[in-house]
Amino acid sequence: MKVELNDMKGKTILVTGCAGFIGSHLSEKLLSLGYKVIGVDNFDPFYSIDLKMENMEGFKRNKAFKFYQLDLCQSGSLNLIQEEISLIAHLAGKAGVRPSILDPQSYIDSNISATRNILDFMQKKGIQKLAFASSSSVYGNNPIVPFTEDQNVDNVISPYAFSKKSCEILNHSYHHLYDLDIINMRFFTVFGPRQRPDLAINKFVKLIYNNEPIPMFGDGSTARDYTFVDDTVDGIVKTCEYLFANHSVFNTINLGNSYPIKLSTMIEVIAKNCAVIPIIKQLPMQAGDVEQTYADISKARGLIGYNPKVSFDEGIVRFVKWFTQKNQLVVLHN
Ligand SMILES: NC(=O)c1ccc[n+]([C@@H]2O[C@H](COP(=O)([O-])OP(=O)(O)OC[C@H]3O[C@@H](n4cnc5c(N)ncnc54)[C@H](O)[C@@H]3O)[C@@H](O)[C@H]2O)c1
């Protein structure tokens, strides 16, 4: 069912992780569609707080936006929020596979405990709808591709993936007990302007502009189903619309691109766009990294009308443009 713009007016969506990469794009989009947005973030020091402040620059003064700096790990922290909320888009959390191996407890706190606090808050306040940011990492090294949502995902290979899978299960228990409407959205390596600085594309473009070698973990054959952030955000918005239009919902969907790109190809495309021959430093595969991710998106297409549009090459063009403008660099490519 399509929700008309008029229906959105007056609806307030709580976006957790609003200062992060995806959360800032989502907040901006929801505001542009006429929703009111309550943003929550704790400016987790995983990467620069300045970058997170910058992420909110485009919308933090919007009259339909209100920000709360809260740590969702603290139970009761959400009680400060007095506004009436129609839906929570819960994107806050600790992202990243490799750091989760070094500090698994913080992933249990910021992902699992924080999600439990969100669910308790919903139950107490009578908030019915939750769109939850899960991850393709739950598929682990499942050899059957493309990944479908009905596959067994018990064989995760990192604490990060464990935390996301745990949240999906926790969400189900609250759906069952309190009839909350919940969709777990499994994102697949999201990229685009404002991408987290720890993620490969952002890191590699920076290294190229600094004339430094690009670390290639493994032989370059690992593959990721890179998804441009506008497509992910469109998928989240469609998930919210679906949740508004339906009741007694519990579901899990892949929000990928269904077009895996090898690491070696990714480096080639970036280098072509920066008009350089890359210096590659081959290193061993890193613990916790999966061989490939590849989403079957037919379920999301059918359920919410998800339809990613930006190809990997086009996404890289847009990323490099953003990167060079932000850093006031001379575009190597012309
Ligand atoms: N970027 C991707 O490719 C990708 C892929 C799969 C899943 N995800 C998930 O999507 C969500 C957003 O990812 P992102 O790339 O935008 O990450 P991000 O780190 O840029 O954003 C997450 C935000 O959550 C905030 N946060 C962390 N712990 C918090 C806490 N305890 N209380 C309040 N705020 C807290 C951080 O400060 C940050 O601003 C995350 O849950 C991530 O696990 C991302």
The ligand as an SDF file (V2000), in Angstrom:
LIG
                    3D

 44 48  0  0  0  0  0  0  0  0999 V2000
   27.6570    0.9110    6.7230 N   0  0  0  0  0  0  0  0  0  0  0  0
   27.4250   -0.3350    6.3800 C   0  0  0  0  0  0  0  0  0  0  0  0
   27.9160   -0.8350    5.3560 O   0  0  0  0  0  0  0  0  0  0  0  0
   26.5270   -1.2260    7.2100 C   0  0  0  0  0  0  0  0  0  0  0  0
   26.2840   -2.5330    6.7820 C   0  0  0  0  0  0  0  0  0  0  0  0
   25.4630   -3.3540    7.5660 C   0  0  0  0  0  0  0  0  0  0  0  0
   24.8590   -2.8550    8.7190 C   0  0  0  0  0  0  0  0  0  0  0  0
   25.1250   -1.5790    9.1120 N   0  0  0  0  0  0  0  0  0  0  0  0
   24.4860   -1.0990   10.3470 C   0  0  0  0  0  0  0  0  0  0  0  0
   23.8090    0.1100   10.0600 O   0  0  0  0  0  0  0  0  0  0  0  0
   23.8750    0.9970   11.1850 C   0  0  0  0  0  0  0  0  0  0  0  0
   24.4800    2.3390   10.7570 C   0  0  0  0  0  0  0  0  0  0  0  0
   25.7880    2.0980   10.2290 O   0  0  0  0  0  0  0  0  0  0  0  0
   26.7550    3.2880    9.8290 P   0  0  0  0  0  0  0  0  0  0  0  0
   27.6960    2.7770    8.8050 O   0  0  0  0  0  0  0  0  0  0  0  0
   25.9500    4.5220    9.5650 O   0  0  0  0  0  0  0  0  0  0  0  0
   27.5770    3.4420   11.1850 O   0  0  0  0  0  0  0  0  0  0  0  0
   28.0140    4.7650   11.9820 P   0  0  0  0  0  0  0  0  0  0  0  0
   29.0250    4.3120   12.9740 O   0  0  0  0  0  0  0  0  0  0  0  0
   28.3980    5.8380   11.0410 O   0  0  0  0  0  0  0  0  0  0  0  0
   26.6750    5.1770   12.7130 O   0  0  0  0  0  0  0  0  0  0  0  0
   26.2470    4.5860   13.9160 C   0  0  0  0  0  0  0  0  0  0  0  0
   25.9280    5.7110   14.8980 C   0  0  0  0  0  0  0  0  0  0  0  0
   25.4340    5.1200   16.1080 O   0  0  0  0  0  0  0  0  0  0  0  0
   25.9500    5.8840   17.1950 C   0  0  0  0  0  0  0  0  0  0  0  0
   25.9950    5.0320   18.3840 N   0  0  0  0  0  0  0  0  0  0  0  0
   26.8110    3.9610   18.6160 C   0  0  0  0  0  0  0  0  0  0  0  0
   26.5770    3.4610   19.8400 N   0  0  0  0  0  0  0  0  0  0  0  0
   25.5970    4.2300   20.3910 C   0  0  0  0  0  0  0  0  0  0  0  0
   24.9450    4.2370   21.6580 C   0  0  0  0  0  0  0  0  0  0  0  0
   25.2570    3.3420   22.5980 N   0  0  0  0  0  0  0  0  0  0  0  0
   23.9870    5.1810   21.9000 N   0  0  0  0  0  0  0  0  0  0  0  0
   23.6700    6.0920   20.9500 C   0  0  0  0  0  0  0  0  0  0  0  0
   24.2660    6.1510   19.7350 N   0  0  0  0  0  0  0  0  0  0  0  0
   25.2160    5.2290   19.4680 C   0  0  0  0  0  0  0  0  0  0  0  0
   27.3550    6.3020   16.7440 C   0  0  0  0  0  0  0  0  0  0  0  0
   27.8250    7.4440   17.4360 O   0  0  0  0  0  0  0  0  0  0  0  0
   27.1490    6.5490   15.2600 C   0  0  0  0  0  0  0  0  0  0  0  0
   26.9170    7.9220   14.9830 O   0  0  0  0  0  0  0  0  0  0  0  0
   24.7250    0.2820   12.2400 C   0  0  0  0  0  0  0  0  0  0  0  0
   23.8550   -0.3550   13.1400 O   0  0  0  0  0  0  0  0  0  0  0  0
   25.5020   -0.7470   11.4270 C   0  0  0  0  0  0  0  0  0  0  0  0
   25.8560   -1.8620   12.1980 O   0  0  0  0  0  0  0  0  0  0  0  0
   25.9390   -0.7530    8.3780 C   0  0  0  0  0  0  0  0  0  0  0  0
  1  2  1  0
  2  3  2  0
  2  4  1  0
  4  5  1  0
  4 44  2  0
  5  6  2  0
  6  7  1  0
  7  8  2  0
  8  9  1  0
  8 44  1  0
  9 10  1  0
  9 42  1  0
 10 11  1  0
 11 12  1  0
 11 40  1  0
 12 13  1  0
 13 14  1  0
 14 15  2  0
 14 16  1  0
 14 17  1  0
 17 18  1  0
 18 19  2  0
 18 20  1  0
 18 21  1  0
 21 22  1  0
 22 23  1  0
 23 24  1  0
 23 38  1  0
 24 25  1  0
 25 26  1  0
 25 36  1  0
 26 27  1  0
 26 35  1  0
 27 28  2  0
 28 29  1  0
 29 30  1  0
 29 35  2  0
 30 31  1  0
 30 32  2  0
 32 33  1  0
 33 34  2  0
 34 35  1  0
 36 37  1  0
 36 38  1  0
 38 39  1  0
 40 41  1  0
 40 42  1  0
 42 43  1  0
M  CHG  2   8   1  16  -1
M  END
$$$$
